């Protein structure tokens, strides 16, 4: 019985650790995305910080990354940037963030 409880606690710790890691990767990716969009829109540092907060808020609207994609797409609507380019940049920056946590 003790072995079962130890294994259960071990799995719970691993799950919590993995979820925390995914959250940190997502947060870092969102920071990079905010920097990328801010550069395109020629935002100041203050505007970039506010934009990062807007991205964070958008990320909590839906499960997954589609909410962030929709926000960025709306914001870059007049910049002639395709959906595929946004999705590619999201993947690229997610991979970059992921590599920083390994």
C-alpha positions in Angstrom: 0.0 0.0 0.0 2.8 2.4 0.8 4.4 1.8 -2.6 1.2 2.6 -4.3 0.9 5.9 -2.4 4.5 6.8 -3.2 3.9 6.1 -6.9 0.7 8.2 -6.8 2.5 11.1 -5.2 5.3 10.8 -7.7 2.9 10.9 -10.7 1.1 13.9 -9.2 4.4 15.8 -8.7 5.5 15.0 -12.3 2.1 16.2 -13.6 2.3 19.4 -11.6 5.9 20.0 -12.8 5.0 19.3 -16.5 2.0 21.7 -16.3 4.1 24.4 -14.7 6.7 24.0 -17.4 4.0 24.3 -20.1 2.7 27.4 -18.5 6.2 29.0 -18.4 6.8 28.1 -22.0 3.5 29.6 -23.1 4.2 32.8 -21.1 7.7 33.1 -22.6 6.3 32.5 -26.1 3.6 35.2 -25.5 6.4 37.6 -24.5 8.3 36.9 -27.7 5.0 37.3 -29.7 4.3 40.6 -28.1 7.9 41.8 -29.0 7.4 40.6 -32.6 4.0 42.3 -33.1 5.3 45.4 -31.3 8.2 45.7 -33.7 5.9 45.4 -36.7 3.5 48.0 -35.3 6.4 50.2 -34.2 5.3 50.3 -30.6 7.3 52.1 -27.9 8.6 50.1 -24.9 5.6 51.3 -22.9 3.1 50.3 -25.6 4.9 46.9 -25.9 4.5 46.2 -22.2 0.8 47.1 -22.4 0.5 44.8 -25.5 2.1 42.0 -23.6 -0.6 42.3 -21.0 -3.2 42.3 -23.7 -1.8 39.1 -25.1 -1.8 37.5 -21.6 -5.4 38.4 -21.2 -6.3 37.0 -24.6 -4.5 33.8 -23.7 -7.0 33.2 -20.9 -10.1 33.5 -23.1 -10.0 30.0 -24.6 -8.2 26.7 -24.1 -5.2 26.4 -26.4 -3.5 29.0 -28.6 -6.4 30.0 -30.9 -7.3 33.0 -28.7 -3.8 34.4 -29.0 -3.8 33.8 -32.7 -7.1 35.6 -33.2 -5.8 38.6 -31.2 -2.6 38.9 -33.2 -4.5 38.4 -36.5 -6.8 41.3 -35.6 -4.0 43.5 -34.5 -2.0 42.8 -37.7 -5.0 43.0 -40.0 -3.7 46.1 -41.8 -0.1 44.9 -42.1 -0.6 42.3 -44.8 0.6 39.4 -42.7 -1.0 36.0 -43.6 -2.5 33.6 -41.1 0.2 31.1 -42.1 3.0 33.6 -41.3 1.4 34.2 -37.8 1.1 30.5 -37.1 4.6 29.9 -38.3 5.9 32.6 -36.0 3.9 31.3 -33.1 5.4 27.8 -33.6 8.9 29.2 -34.1 8.7 31.3 -30.9 7.1 28.4 -29.0 10.1 26.2 -30.0 12.5 29.0 -28.9 10.7 29.3 -25.5 10.7 25.5 -25.1 14.4 25.2 -25.8 15.1 27.7 -22.9 13.4 25.3 -20.4 15.2 22.1 -21.3 
